[in-house]
Amino acid sequence: MTIPNRGPESASARVRGGLDLDALRAGVGGALLADIDRAVAWDVPLKTSFRGLTRRDGVLLHGPAGWGEVAPFWDYDADAAAPWLAAALEQATVGNADLPRLRETIPVNITVPAVDPDRARALIAEAGTAAGPARHAATPPSALPVTVKVKVAGARVSDRQGLAADLERIEAVRDAIGPHGRIRIDVNGAWDLETARRILPLMNAAAQGLEYVEQPCGSTQALADLRRLVDIPIAADESIRLAADPLAVARLDAADVAVLKVAPLGGARRALALAERLGLPAVVSSAIDTSVGIGAGVALAAALPGLKHACGLGTVRLLARDVAAPAAIPADGALPVRPVHVSRALLRTAAADAELTARWQLRLSHITAALQRRRERERAHAGSVVAGLPL
């Protein structure tokens, strides 16, 4: 059973996980929530630890266009989390139905966290169960080769054991997907330029050729310098979604691929406009979202003029449970472009306990105030608008 489009506002705070919308509207920026009739905090375990996380939590907002998701990680302050709220409000109040729909399915990659080789093979096998046989497949029905994103640099790069574990994980992935599959690695900006120059050839050899390396260094200038030192394509992620000047990626020729994440970029429309200004091939990725957040990413991917690479939107399979029926789990290496239907029963199961709900009540009040302040600042000072795209 799916949740109907509208519900009584007073019901939100009375159910498990429900936030008090009246209290939120009474605070700074509360008018931003005028069209939201439900706000529910959720909390689900991960099947496998991912970048130190064992659980994922956030808030679902319901409005006239359906559900939106705001789930910034807890190490984000209110200012950094403001774009996530903007994205959720766009999804819940405006929706993405009017975005261009240039394809009906989105090819997606398999994500392998920093796990041991046996677990890496198991994750690929599990994905293969849902997406057709992965091993030695030349081209699945998604029309792109099987693609796996491997997390690396989970340990200190000076730790030889940590580097050896990364290389063994990459080799295990290559063995699991065969010679035709694509492997990309994600470093999350952990390396300096010299470390990247030294380690990348080793990982490229372990992969028998990398599709690309995502954010090997922290700064955009370091990405640009590295791109001139190695013959491996580079993708920019943090240099786009966390930067005060994301267009520097294009200006400095720092990357071959732009990684776009709807929530930290402030919504699908803003991300689409940024992709146009960057002028790079784009990959749409997620932040370990529920199917609600994935739905916004799918809408963005469907609207991109070109899509040469598999997208990182298959991460619902990392969650122990979801809130939608059907869940946004890939089949045959792809996700369909379709509306997301939140299940009343699944949302009840995923609803946060009283303590976490109270934390989100307070946190969302701070994020709402931060978004209001940023919008006021952008209206007053045009030079403060990131990439010329107001939030």
Helices and strands as residue ranges (DSSP letters): G 9-14, H 21-25, G 30-33, E 38-50, E 53-63, E 66-70, H 78-93, E 105-107, E 110-112, H 117-131, E 147-151, H 160-177, E 182-186, H 193-207, E 212-214, H 220-227, E 234-236, H 238-241, H 248-251, E 257-261, H 268-278, E 282-285, H 291-303, G 315-318, E 334-336, H 344-350, H 354-380, G 382-384, G 386-388
